[in-house]
């Protein structure tokens, strides 16, 4: 099937499908005309990629896991190497969430302090109050 058909059947735009191919996540043969030609398994593969991306895995993580994946969800065997890779990614996500929580707390503190100080006005955040530049 051509890339447009794969896009229609999976709901993933052609640009993303080409990206998946460039990352080694998806394979396509090339016709004599140079067009990508995907086999029927590409639909399942794209569904697997989308699920794994939704779990916060990177393209590198997915490339490592995909050869072992079965089914749309996908199911992954519990071999020690795969479990270790997924635990590593989970740890990175936990670290990111901790950093975001600290950033959120700091920002909320700044907002609370600013509301207490009660200044009546402040220039717009986007700089739209600045006078236009005068040509020389």
C-alpha positions as CSV (number, residue, x, y, z in Angstrom):
1,X,0.0,0.0,0.0
2,X,1.2,3.5,-0.6
3,X,1.9,6.0,2.1
4,X,-1.4,7.8,1.6
5,X,-3.3,4.6,2.2
6,X,-1.3,3.8,5.3
7,X,-1.9,7.3,6.6
8,X,-5.7,6.9,6.0
9,X,-5.8,3.5,7.7
10,X,-3.8,4.5,10.8
11,X,-4.8,8.2,11.2
12,X,-1.1,9.1,11.1
13,X,0.0,11.8,8.6
14,X,2.5,10.9,5.9
15,X,5.2,13.2,7.4
16,X,5.1,11.2,10.7
17,X,5.2,7.9,8.7
18,X,8.3,9.1,6.9
19,X,9.9,10.1,10.2
20,X,9.2,6.6,11.6
21,X,10.9,5.1,8.6
22,X,13.9,7.4,9.0
23,X,14.1,6.3,12.7
24,X,14.2,2.7,11.6
25,X,10.8,2.0,13.2
26,X,8.9,1.3,9.9
27,X,10.0,-0.3,6.7
28,X,8.9,0.2,3.2
29,X,9.9,-1.2,-0.1
30,X,10.4,1.2,-3.1
31,X,8.5,0.7,-6.3
32,X,10.1,1.3,-9.7
33,X,8.6,4.8,-9.5
34,X,10.3,5.4,-6.2
35,X,7.1,5.4,-4.2
36,X,7.1,3.8,-0.8
37,X,5.2,0.5,-0.7
38,X,4.2,-0.8,2.7
39,X,3.0,-4.3,3.4
40,X,-0.1,-5.1,5.4
41,X,1.9,-5.5,8.6
42,X,2.7,-1.8,8.5
43,X,-0.7,-0.9,9.9
44,X,-0.1,-3.0,13.0
45,X,3.5,-1.6,13.3
46,X,2.2,2.0,13.2
47,X,-0.4,1.1,15.9
48,X,2.3,-0.3,18.1
49,X,4.6,2.7,17.6
50,X,1.7,5.1,18.5
51,X,0.9,3.1,21.7
52,X,4.6,3.1,22.7
53,X,5.0,6.8,22.0
54,X,1.9,7.4,24.1
55,X,3.7,5.6,27.0
56,X,6.4,8.3,26.8
57,X,9.0,6.1,25.1
58,X,11.5,7.7,22.8
59,X,12.2,6.6,19.2
60,X,15.4,4.9,20.4
61,X,13.5,3.1,23.1
62,X,10.8,2.0,20.6
63,X,13.4,0.8,18.1
64,X,14.8,-1.4,20.8
65,X,11.4,-2.8,21.9
66,X,9.6,-3.2,18.6
67,X,11.3,-6.4,17.4
68,X,9.8,-8.2,20.5
69,X,6.3,-6.6,20.3
70,X,3.2,-8.5,19.5
71,X,-0.3,-7.3,19.0
72,X,-1.6,-3.8,18.7
73,X,-1.4,-2.8,22.4
74,X,1.5,-4.1,22.1
75,X,2.4,-6.9,24.3
76,X,6.1,-7.2,25.3
77,X,7.8,-10.3,26.7
78,X,9.1,-10.0,30.3
79,X,12.7,-10.7,29.4
80,X,15.2,-8.9,31.7
81,X,16.7,-6.7,29.0
82,X,13.3,-5.3,28.0
83,X,12.1,-4.8,31.6
84,X,15.4,-3.0,32.4
85,X,15.0,-0.7,29.4
86,X,11.4,0.1,30.3
87,X,12.4,0.7,34.0
88,X,15.1,3.1,32.8
89,X,12.6,5.1,30.8
90,X,10.2,5.1,33.8
91,X,12.9,6.4,36.0
92,X,13.7,9.2,33.5
93,X,9.9,10.1,33.4
94,X,9.8,10.2,37.2
95,X,12.8,12.5,37.2
96,X,11.1,14.8,34.7
97,X,7.9,14.8,36.7
98,X,9.8,15.7,39.9
99,X,11.4,18.6,38.1
100,X,8.1,19.8,36.7
101,X,6.5,19.6,40.1
102,X,9.3,21.7,41.6
103,X,9.0,24.2,38.8
104,X,5.2,24.4,39.2
105,X,5.5,24.9,42.9
106,X,8.1,27.7,42.5
107,X,5.9,29.4,39.9
108,X,2.8,29.1,42.1
109,X,4.8,30.7,44.9
110,X,5.9,33.6,42.7
111,X,2.2,34.1,41.6
112,X,1.1,34.1,45.2
113,X,3.7,36.5,46.3
114,X,2.9,38.8,43.3
115,X,-0.8,38.8,44.2
116,X,0.0,39.7,47.8
117,X,2.2,42.7,46.7
118,X,-0.8,44.0,44.8
119,X,0.8,46.2,42.2
120,X,-2.0,47.9,40.2
121,X,-0.4,47.5,36.7
122,X,2.5,46.1,35.0
123,X,3.5,46.2,31.3
124,X,2.1,43.3,29.2
125,X,4.1,40.1,29.4
126,X,4.5,39.9,25.6
127,X,6.1,43.4,25.2
128,X,3.2,44.8,23.2
129,X,3.3,48.1,25.0
130,X,6.7,49.0,23.5
131,X,6.7,51.9,21.0
132,X,7.4,50.8,17.4
133,X,10.9,51.4,16.2
134,X,11.3,54.7,14.4
135,X,13.1,54.3,11.0
136,X,16.3,56.3,10.7
